[in-house]
Amino acid sequence: MRIRVTRALLSVSDKARLPDLARALHDLGVELVSSGGTASAIEAAGVPVTRVEEVTGSPEMLDDRVKTLHPHIHGGLLADLSKESHRRDLDEHRIRPFELVVSNLYPFSERPGIDTIDIGGPAMVRAAAKNHAWVAVVTSPGQYDTLLGELRANDCTLGDDTRRALALEAFAHTAAYDAAIVRWLQEGDELPRHLLLALERTDEALRYGENPHQHAARYRHRGSRSWWDGTTQHAGLALSYLNFYDADAAWRLVHDLGPQPACAIIKHANPCGVAVADDPATAYQRALECDERSAFGGIVALNRPIDAATVDRMVAGPQADVVVAPGYAEGVVDALRAKRKNTRLLEAPAPDGGALDFRQISGGFLVQQPHHFAARRDDWRVVTKVAPTPEQWRDLEFAWRVCGHVKSNAIVLAKDLQAVGIGAGQQNRVEAGEIAAKKAAGRARGGACASDAFYPFPDGVEAAASAGVAAVIQPGGAMRDEAVVEVADELGLAMVFTGERHFLH
């Protein structure tokens, strides 16, 4: 069924394109009713409009808190015209129905406070959306063109599918608005009592989910943007679920390494190569050398624009699924596309931090603060007879930072700001160390070893020493810390306790 639009109620906070909309509706023969600043803006544009107080017979009051909350407004929005009893009520109380509501809400997210909690707006939007069989509701200037296009093409009528789609967006609009208010009322609560997630699906077409037989999409908090929304894909296939997941991990890691040029290569959610150097080409090469076999099909992230020298190294190396960088020098995208036509080339702004981390379990979520490094170097303490040299301190800090981004149990071996061996996701720490040592193949000699959690027994330290490292960093806190430190002293190692575990699952 199509509904002819003869009367519209307009009350908007976002007045972008309002004069054009009002003029277009007037030209279509639609009577306009409005209130407050919206009515004034329409009048200023020279478009006839009836003020709400003329309809209700009641003035706006309480500093505009009460103006549309009246039976002559809500009766006109909620009347089910298929019911004779509703029509009789309209006639008895001299209420005229509305077929269109255009309303968006006070900008609470931009200016949170009591005065920006909208009451009349959500009431009108929800009433119209509930009664979408007879009323269309528009909640965003982005919907104006579609609305006017259908009205012009269909003798000023709107179809069922359009009204239903608009109602869906309207309820999502008010749900997100309420969620923002709930967040504000709990501001300062580390773990709030109520978490209302208002998510919207983005327009990206994901190639597939975690596996090709699974469908997937990216969602974001409605009304907000993340660094992903500022990302441009210059080349390559559509991103898959795992491309998003791993690229996010790589981008966060490479920006966690300080201001110098850095590269991180992620494979299956774990770093397989990380390095810091004087230029991006060298950083890439040194990251690749950690584990070139695993880097095939991985995610490469650099915190500097990619130049021609970096491209030469990349096309000589294994193919990456995704490359993400803050920019590309002139001609670089074409050069990469020519050699790696399927590789996704992303240009992205710096990552942003999240307020809370969510992980889904059966029937709900686990929620925690995002991963971060709380303990600083000043909080660390040397527990062995031998203290690290300045060069070893530099490698210890680097290895510790990388280790915090590796799935547990995790061991990272590093030398000269280059990860040379990474053991990830093992059920015991000794085997994680053995994997790291095997990948290092002697390159860790004189370098550093980081463990994401304490060594429960001395054997983990012995494995680190057998890889040739000179210094070890770990949280400490084990029952056998004293025995572990004693073995480190016997082996001539320097050992640092951070006092902070960095499990990652």
N, C-alpha and C positions, 0 to 999 in steps of 0.2 A: 504494500500500500504506500502511496506517495502522499505526503502532507503538504498542503499549500501554506506558504509562509506569508502571513498578512500583518503580523504584529511581533516585534522583537523587543526584548529587554536587554539593554546594554549597561554593564557596570564593570569597568576594568581598571586595574592598577597600572598595567603595562599599556600605555596609550600609543605605542608604536603602530602606525598605519590606521589608527582609529578614524581620523577624518575621511580617509579614502573609503574605508569600510562603510561608515555611516552614509556617505554620499551615494555609494553603489547600492546599498539597500533602499535608500529613499528613491533612487531612480527606478528601482524594481517595483515601487509602489508599496513598500513595507513601512508601516507606522512604527516610529521609534519611541521607546520609553526609556528614560535614563535618570540617573541621580547624581548629585554632587559634582565632583570634578569631571566626571565623564560627560554629563549633560553640558557643562560649561564648554568643554572642548568641542563637542558637536555643534553647539550654538556658535562658537567662534569660527567654525568652518562654514557657517552659513547654511547649515542643514536643519530643517525643522525637527524639533524633538519635544515630547511631552515629559515634563518632570514627574518623578515618582509621587511627590506630595500632591500633585493634581489628581493622581489616580487613587491614592489612599485617603486623601482628605486629612492627613496627619503630617505635621512638619517633621523634618529631620531633627533629631534631638540627641542629647548626651554626646556631644562632639562627634556626631556622625555614627555612633555605635548603633543607633536604631534609625533606619530609614526604609529598608526593603522588607523588614520583618513585619508583615501585615497580611491579613487574609486576601486583600485585593491583589496582592502580588503572588503569594504562594497558592492561593486558590486557582489563579490563572496558570500556574505552573504544574499543579498536581492533578488537575481535573482529568479523569479518564472519560473521554468523550464518547466511548462506546457504551457507557452506563447512563441510562435515563435519569437515575437519581442524581448523578453528578451534574447533568445538564440542568435539572430543576434547581439544584443548589446555586449554580451560577446565575440562573435567571432571578432567583429570589433575592440574592445579595448583590445583584448588578455587577457581577464580576465578568470580565472579558478574558478569554484564554490567550496565552502566548504560544507561538509555535517555534520561537527561537530565543535562546538566551546566549549572550556573549559575555563571559565573565572570567577574569583571572584574578588571582588573590593578592592581598597585600604582600610586599616583598619580604617575607619573614626571614628567609635564609640570608638575605643581604643585610637586613637590619633587625636582628632578633630582639624582641621585647614585647611587653604586654600590649602596647599600642599597635603593633603590627600582627597581632593574632586576629585574623579575619573571622568574623562570625556570619554576617549576612551573606558574604560571597560564597563560602562553602555550603550554606543552607540553600541558596539558589541553585548552585551547580548540582548538588546532590538531588534536589527536587526535580530539576529538569532531566537529569540522567535517569532517575528512577522512572520517570514518565516518558521515556524516549519513544514509546509507541506514538506519542502525540507532540513531543517537543524535541527539538535539536539543541544541543548545548556545545558551544565552542569555547575552549579554554586557552587557546594560544594564537597569537598573530600568525604563526606558521600554518594555521588551518584556514586562514581567510581565503586564500586563492582557490582552494578546493571547494569551499563552501560556495563562493560566488560563481565559480565555474559551473557547478551543478544547478544552481538556481537559474542562471542565465540560459542554460541548455535545456531546461525542463519546465519552462513556464512558471518559474518561482516555486517549484516543489522540490522536496527532498525525499529520497527513498528510504526504505526500512534499513538496508545495510549501512547506509551513511549514518543514520541516526544511532544505530547500535554501536558502530565504530566510534562515533563521537562520545557516546555514553561511557564506553570502556575507558577512553582517554580521560574523561572527566573524573571518574572514580579513582583512576590511578593518580590523577592530579591532586585530589583532596587527600588520598592516602599518604602520598609523599609529603604533603603539607603537614599533616598530623604527625608524621614520623619526625619531621624537623622540629616540631614543637616539643615532642617527647624528649628528643635529644637535648634540647636547650634546657628543659626543666631538670635534667639530670647532669648538667654540665659540672665537671669536676669529679664526678663519680668514676673511679678507676674501672670498675666493672658495673655498669648500670643495671638496675633492676629490670628494665624493659629495653629490648632492642627491636625496633621495628625496621625491617629492611624493605625499602621501596626500590626495587630494581627494574630497569628497563633494558630490553634487548637492543643492541646496537645494530647498525646496518651491515656490518661485515658478514660476508658469506664464508664461514669456516669450511675448509676443504673436507674435514671430517673430524671425529672426536678422537679420543685416546687411541682408538683403532678404527680402521676404515668402515667397519659396519656400524659404528656409533655416530649419531648425529650430535652436533654441538653448536653452541653460539656463545658470544661474549655478552655479558650483562654488566651494567654499571649502575651506581647509585643514581636514581632519577634526579635530574636537575643539577648534577655535578659532572665534572670532567677530571680525568686522570691524564698522566703523560701519554697513555695509549691514544687518547682522543686528539692529541697534538702530533701524532706520528704519521708520516707519509711513506707509503710503499712505492718505491721507484721502479721496481722490477720484480719478476719471479712469479711463482705460483701463489694461489691463495694460501693464507696461513691456516694451519691446522690447530687443534686444541693444544697439542704438545708444543708446537712452535710458539704459541702465546706463553705458555707456562715456562718453557725453558728460556725464551728471550727475556721474560720478566726477571728471572733469576740472574741471567748474565748481565743485564743492564744494571741491576741493583749492586751486584758484586763489583763491577768495574768502576762504579761511582763510589764505592766504599774504600777505595785504595788510595785516596788522597789526590792532590792536584796534578801530579806528574802523569805523563802519558802512560796508559795502562791498557792491557788487553785481557779479556777472560773468554775462555772457550768452554761452553757447557754441553754436556752430552747426557741425556736421560737424567736431568735435574741436578747433575753434579758437575763441578768443574773438572775438566781433564787437562787444563792448562791455564796458567795465570802468570803474568809477568808485568813488571814496571820497567821502563827504559827511558832513554832520552828522546825518543821519537816513536810515532805509532808503528812504523814498519819494523823496527827492532823489537818493540813490545809484542807485536804479533808473532814474529819469528820465534822469540824466546818462549812465548806461551805455547806455540805449536810443538816445540821440541820436547815439552814435558811428556806428551803421549800422542804422537802423531797418528797412530792407528785409531785411537778412540775419537780423534777430532773429525774424522770423516763423517759427514752428515750432521755435524754439530752446529751450535749457535756461536757466532763470533761477535763479541761486543768490544768496541773501542771507545774510549772517552775523549778522543780527538777526531776531527774530520779526517776522512780517509784520503790520502794523497796518492800520486802515481807510484811512488816507491812502495807503498803498502800494497797497492794493487798487484805490482809485480811479484811480491812475496806470496800474495794470496792465490793468484792463478797458478803459481808453481807448486802450491800445497794442495791438500785434499779439498774436495768440494764441501762447502758449508751449506746447510739448509737455510740459514738466516744469517745475515750480517746486519748489525744495528750500530749506528754511529750518530754523532750530533750533526754530521754534514758530510758532503762529498765534494772534493775539488772538481773544477771544470773538466769534463771529459771522463771522469772516473766511472760514473754510472754506465756509460756506453761501453767502456773498456771491460768492466766486470760482466755486463750483460752479454757481450760478445763471447766471453769464455765460459760463463756460468749462467746460462739462460734461465735455468730453473731456480736459482738462488734468490730468495726474497731479500731485497735491499731496503732496509728501513732507515729513515732519518727521524730521530726522536729527540724531544727535549729531555732534560734531566728527570729522573724518576722522582715521584713525590712519596711522602710517607703516609701510611695509613694509621688510623686511630686504634683499630683493633684487628686482630687476625681471627679468622673463622675457619673451622674445619668441621665438615659435616660428619656426624655419626648417626646411627639409627635413631630416628625420632627427634633429632635436634642437632645442635652444634656444640662444639667446644670453642670457647672464646678466650683469648689471651692478649696481652700486650704484644705488639710486633717485636720481632727479633731485633735486638740492638746490643751494642757493646756498652755496658754501664761502667765497668771498672776501667780506669785510666792507668797509664803507665805508672803514675805516682802511687797507685794502689797496689801495684805488683811488688813482690819481694824476692830477692835472690836467696835461695835456701841452701846453696852448696858453698864449699870452700872457695871454689873458683867462680869469679863473676864474668859475665859476658863481656867481650870486647865491644867497642862501638860498632864494628861491622856486624858482629853477631847480634847485638841489640836490634839493628835495622832488620836483619833477616827474621829474628824472633817476632817482631811486631808484624811484619808482612805475613809470615806463616800463620800467626794467630788470627789475623784478619781473614785470610783465605779459609782457614779451618772452620770459622764460624758459618761459612756458606756451603760446607760439605755435609752430606747426609751422614748420620752417626751409624756406627762408631767411625770416627774420622781421624786419620793421621795425615799430616802434610809435611813434606820435606822441602826445604827451600835453601837456595844459595844465591847470593847476589841479586836479591829481589826477583828471583825466578822460582816458581814451583817446579821441582824436578821429579817429585813422586807424590801421588795422592792415592791414599787407600780409603775407600768410602763404603758406607752402608754394610759393614760387617757385624756379625753377632758377637765377636770378641775383638778386643783392642790389639792383641798380638798379631792376629792375621791381617788386620788393617795395616799394621806397621810393616808386616812382611810384604804385602802388596805394594805399599809405597816404596819400600826399599828395592824391590825387584824392578819397578818402573824407573827409579832413580838411576840404577845401574852404575853406582859409584859416583854420580855427579853431586851427591849431597855432602861429600867430604869437606869438613870444615864449616858446614852450614848449620841450619837450625831445623828442629823438629817440633811441630805443634800437635798436641792431643786435645780434642774437644772436651774430654772429661778426664778425671784423675786416673792415674795408673794404679789399679788395685794391687798389683804385684810388681816386683822388680823386673820381671821378664820383658815387659814392654820397653823399659829403659834400655835393657840389654840389646833388644832388637834395634832401637834407635842408634845405639853406639855401633852396632855392627854395620849400619848403613854409612857410618863415617861422620855423623854430625858431631859438632862441638858443643852445642847448646840445645836445651830442651825447654819448652814452655808448656805448662799444663795448669789446670785449676787448683790442684791440691785438694786436700780434704779427705783422703782415704784413711782407713784404719791403719794401713801399713805405710803411711807417708815416711815415717822415720827410716824404714828399711829401704824404701825407694831412693831416698836422698843419700843414704849410706852407699848404695850401689853406684849412684851417680858420682859420688866423690871418689870411689875406688876406680871408676872408669875415667876420671879426669874431666867429667862433663860439667858445664855450668847449667844450673836449673833454676827456672823462675816459676813461682806460683802466682797466678792471676786472681785466685779467689772467686772465679766466676766460670761456671760451666756453660758450654755452648752446644748442647744437643740440638740436632735438627732432623726431623723425621718427615 
